[in-house]
Amino acid sequence: MNRQIRRIDISHNLLGLAGVGVLLGGLSTLRSRYAVAEGGWGIREINLAANDLDDAALEAVAGYAKRDEWLGKLLLQGNRIEVGGYVSPFVLGC
């Protein structure tokens, strides 16, 4: 993987919390290796749709997104995300 990759599509892989944790750890390592002030880290979009993610996984993804200033889009539809006791629009694919 290098700085020129802009989009990662990992949809429909049933990563769950454990898998998304491994993925985000790897992306964090790569981001620290390739990030430079003038060009930035390459990833702008990550598609995690239909990966059996729940609220805990959403917290992990949100934590990663807060630290990655170059990431502009996360796709999370079709997961088991509930926020405040109701089914999130992410689950419905809205």
C-alpha positions in Angstrom: 0.0 0.0 0.0 1.2 3.5 -0.7 0.2 7.2 -0.6 -1.5 7.1 -4.0 -4.4 4.8 -2.9 -7.4 7.0 -2.3 -10.3 4.5 -1.7 -10.6 1.2 0.1 -13.6 -1.0 -0.4 -13.8 -3.7 2.3 -17.6 -4.1 2.1 -19.4 -7.4 2.6 -16.5 -9.1 4.5 -18.1 -9.6 8.0 -15.1 -8.1 9.8 -16.9 -7.4 13.0 -15.2 -5.6 15.9 -12.1 -7.7 15.9 -11.5 -7.4 12.2 -12.1 -3.7 12.0 -9.7 -3.3 14.9 -6.9 -5.1 13.0 -7.7 -3.0 9.9 -7.6 0.3 11.7 -4.4 -0.6 13.5 -2.8 -1.4 10.1 -4.1 1.8 8.6 -2.8 3.8 11.5 0.7 2.3 11.0 0.6 3.1 7.3 -0.7 6.6 7.9 2.2 7.4 10.2 4.6 6.0 7.7 3.3 7.8 4.6 1.8 11.0 5.9 3.6 14.1 4.8 2.6 17.7 5.3 2.5 18.7 1.6 0.6 15.7 0.1 -1.0 14.0 3.0 -2.0 10.5 3.5 -3.7 9.0 0.5 -6.9 7.4 1.9 -9.9 9.6 1.4 -12.7 7.0 1.6 -13.3 3.7 3.4 -16.2 1.5 2.6 -17.1 -0.7 5.5 -20.7 -1.5 4.5 -22.2 -4.9 5.5 -19.4 -6.0 7.8 -21.4 -7.0 10.9 -20.2 -3.8 12.7 -22.0 -2.8 15.9 -21.8 0.3 18.2 -18.4 -0.7 19.6 -17.0 -1.0 16.1 -18.5 2.3 15.3 -16.7 3.8 18.2 -13.4 2.4 17.0 -14.0 3.7 13.4 -15.0 7.1 14.7 -11.8 7.2 16.9 -9.7 6.4 13.8 -11.6 9.0 11.7 -10.9 11.8 14.3 -7.2 11.2 14.0 -7.1 11.0 10.2 -7.5 14.5 8.8 -7.4 13.3 5.2 -10.3 10.8 5.5 -13.4 12.4 4.1 -15.9 9.6 3.7 -16.9 6.5 5.6 -19.6 4.2 4.3 -21.2 2.1 7.0 -24.6 1.1 5.7 -25.9 -2.4 6.3 -24.3 -2.9 9.7 -25.8 -3.6 13.1 -25.3 0.0 14.4 -27.8 1.3 16.9 -27.5 4.7 18.5 -29.5 5.6 21.6 -31.7 2.5 21.4 -33.1 3.0 17.9 -31.9 1.5 14.6 -29.5 3.9 13.0 -29.9 5.0 9.4 -26.6 3.2 8.7 -28.4 -0.1 9.3 -31.2 0.9 6.9 -28.8 2.0 4.2 -30.1 5.6 4.2 
